[in-house]
Amino acid sequence: MPDPDSSTADRFCIIGAGSSGLAAAKNFREAGIPFDCLEREDDVGGNWYYGKPASSVYASTHLISSKTLTEYGDFPMPEEYPEYPSHRQAFAYLRAYADRFCLRERIEFNTSVERAAPLGDAGAGWLVRLADGRERRYRGVVIANGHNWDPRFPDCPGEFTGETLHSCQYKTPDAMRGKRVLVVGGGNSGCDLACEAAIHADAAIQSRRRNYHVLPKFFRGKPIDQCNELVLWLRLPLWLRRLAGSVVEHVVHGPAWRTGVPRPDHPLFSTHPVINSQIHHHVGHGRLVLRPDVKRFAGRRVEFVDGTTDEVDLVIYATGFKATIPFVEPDVLCWRDGAPRLFLNMFHPTRNDLFVIGLIQPDSGQWGLVDDQARLAARYLNAVQRASLKRAPAGLARFEKARAANAWNPGGGVRYLDSPRHRLEVEHYGYRRQLQRWIKRLANV
């Protein structure tokens, strides 16, 4: 092997040009921090580049957060977009964002990273190996490879002899037509796919490990997350927020159990919210049957934990994703219990040359949050640079102390149920306030 390319040693390596990598590239560019952005596909967009291997969206996918709470803070979505844009519109928006901030010229497309490893302690640099065997030295690494691409499958006893798909493999209703379909999973993707099966399949069944609160997409013509934003802005206590949400749930859907949708076994907001306006409709019309958790498979027969059984032809697992960063060794990222242990889900406890952007599961839109994450990373790097010149901002010492202690609250006062789907969960309003507070404290004033 030739020696690593050292011409890049003064730059950061941003891995990925999806919604998170683009935000990192834009903010680093504006902060004057040199970088290369490496993207394995031939265009930007990541998960929203429909049809590509790393894309988990299907033909009917729309945002489940409104455009106002999804968009980047300095790049509004077009006014003509609906409140809940389609995946095609989301992809077009990300491409327009890259063009608006002149990011394409800084992205190397069709370039996949095989391995990234530190060369020593912070400041010694990183060695990045590409899939074609080339190696480069970098000042640091920004990981923005996304976390909705490595499917998680449940461990179900028995053997199913029909067809199986994960939600990330499902693309069009053709896969459902003429079949009895079981959707395993009660989250947003599970409910969306169960509703799709209710329309296109011969029979539709949804298996849920637990029953969730289901909030409508609209309340009195306004997106439900914007209604919740007002409640959060008013600083109402959690019990009152729960009461308000339950009233909305009751007013829009009525007593859910009357349509056949079981009552949840936990308080509202203690799980990632399910936003769906159709599930009650299809259950109430008999087009969708709800079942509890799967007990075992036997051929094409499925037995559930309540003793009921069904014959199915296709099982679609809407059971989420594993947080996977395959090109960095787990101990480098302080991996624990299925996720890295990072300050604000983005800062390493000791290294100032490693950042993770987008490794969050917010209860609302994400792109504005990753923009704040990237802005904070850039602000931090410039603060560290000023510290070396004896001009450190007053907040840097406080930030370093909080980073070392990993002192922050992802729930914003909410305690989430212990579940793999909540390992990356953050309450968006409180999390955004924490990011913006640190951005302000690290300002050069």
Salt bridges, closest charged atoms under 4 A:
GLU30 OE1 - LYS26 NZ 3.94
ASP36 OD1 - ARG11 NH1 2.87
ASP36 OD2 - ARG136 NH1 3.93
GLU41 OE2 - ARG40 NE 3.47
ASP42 OD1 - LYS52 NZ 3.97
ASP43 OD2 - ARG95 NE 2.69
ASP43 OD1 - ARG104 NH1 2.88
ASP74 OD2 - LYS26 NZ 2.62
ASP99 OD1 - ARG104 NE 2.62
GLU108 OE1 - ARG136 NH2 2.84
GLU114 OE2 - ARG129 NH1 3.55
ASP132 OD2 - ARG134 NE 2.71
GLU135 OE2 - ARG129 NE 3.14
GLU163 OE1 - LYS179 NZ 2.81
ASP174 OD1 - ARG177 NH1 2.25
GLU229 OE1 - HIS428 NE2 2.63
GLU229 OE2 - ARG432 NH2 2.51
GLU249 OE1 - HIS213 ND1 3.04
ASP265 OD1 - HIS266 ND1 2.80
GLU303 OE2 - LYS295 NZ 3.86
GLU303 OE1 - ARG296 NH1 2.76
ASP310 OD2 - ARG291 NE 2.84
GLU311 OE2 - ARG301 NH2 3.05
ASP313 OD1 - ARG180 NH2 2.86
ASP313 OD1 - ARG300 NH1 3.12
ASP353 OD1 - ARG351 NE 2.85
ASP363 OD1 - HIS428 ND1 2.69
ASP371 OD1 - LYS26 NZ 3.22
ASP371 OD2 - ARG375 NH2 3.19
ASP372 OD1 - ARG375 NH1 3.00
GLU400 OE1 - ARG403 NH2 2.74
GLU425 OE2 - HIS272 ND1 2.73
GLU427 OE2 - HIS428 ND1 3.91
